[in-house]
Amino acid sequence: MRYGEILITDKDISSTKIEEKIDDDMVLKSKSPKLFYFLIQAFLSFGENLGYQYLPIFTRRLGASEIQMGLLTAVNNVAKTIFQPTFGKMSDKYGRKIFMLTGAMIATASAITITFASSVVQVIISVTFNAFGLSILFPAWQGAIADYTEGSKRGGFMGRILGVSYIYISVSLMTYVFIVPLLGFSEINQFRLIIGMAGLNFGLVSIMSWLFIDLREKSLEISQDSIFMPLKDKNYRTFLKVILFWWFFMSLAWSYFPLVISDVIMASPIEVSYIAISATIIQASASYFLADYIDKFGEKISISIGFLSFTAVPLTFAFASEWWHLIPAQMISGIGIGFGFTALRSYIIEIGGADRAGNYQGVYQLLWGLTTFSGSFLGGVILELVIAFVGDISTALTYMLLIITGLRFSSNIVIFKYLPKPISSLK
């Protein structure tokens, strides 16, 4: 056939197809196996989520005050996020691997120091370094997922790797529950053991990151765009306003939950594990089996549906008097974490695209950290004032948790009405 001055023959077409197939094969061989993505996410999820699920209670047992509990959560959040825009942008330019490896190594070393800490101050300092390591690791890892899934549906993939992660956490906790009684550890050492396990998982992330094949080629060109370039995106700015409004009211209660578990219910490490297992099983199911619905419904609707479940959590904690009273709330919130949070991750990758995923993720995490720092610390300060007024921590927690239930419900309405679709206005 003749198009203008170019003659295309069947031989040319056949040759082109062969060359394209060779290129595709080379790309596939240059990627890390899909198993790598599942393993890194599993180890990272355990290290981050489980260490901090037990960490606040461990810190309280070391003698932390209500304000120190709020400060612990606040410092963790802001240190984890303040440098993410910088490292996210750098990983977009220079590749993901070096930042994943560096962040994971810092997280490993600091988790080990938390394990052996004997004072609240030592814990807070170690948590600050741990969070800094994660601020390097997180945007690079989100960018690596964006690179891997470029040109394909991301919601389903995100859901499956998170679902497998939660299964891994559940199985690990069940093993912990079985082994700990045989060891004869004191209660405080049982907490140290689970935090040490979190450190071990960060170490495994370090190993996997070292073996990881980077899909983002290093560039010698320095972009003149500011690290805050995503804020030029009108839709992204609207997303931030809506989602950070929601996060502020979410974070008000974060220092209250470990206080309920530690001071009101006085749960043992084993009982805390049962509570965590009930949550992660539902998270695994929601992430894995509902993942494809994110692509079907769209990220906006999926976030709205998933986040509604978090309204039930403070309501249940407000009236809990036994550890097993918390299981229904954990199971309900498991849907929100497994479905809603997966949709949120997919949303940020979708609106930023593969080329800017690290930068968009970094700016979001920075503002998330500042917002939740304010909410968590303010929550601790308000609680101390309420305790002084009513004279009892249990009653004060009940009052505050009921108020936060109403605030969370109101913020969910804002998400449903005003969250934009994940389409960048810069594209």
Beta strands, then each sheet from edge to edge (+ up, - down):
strand 1: 2-3
strand 2: 6-7
sheet 1: 1+ 2-
end
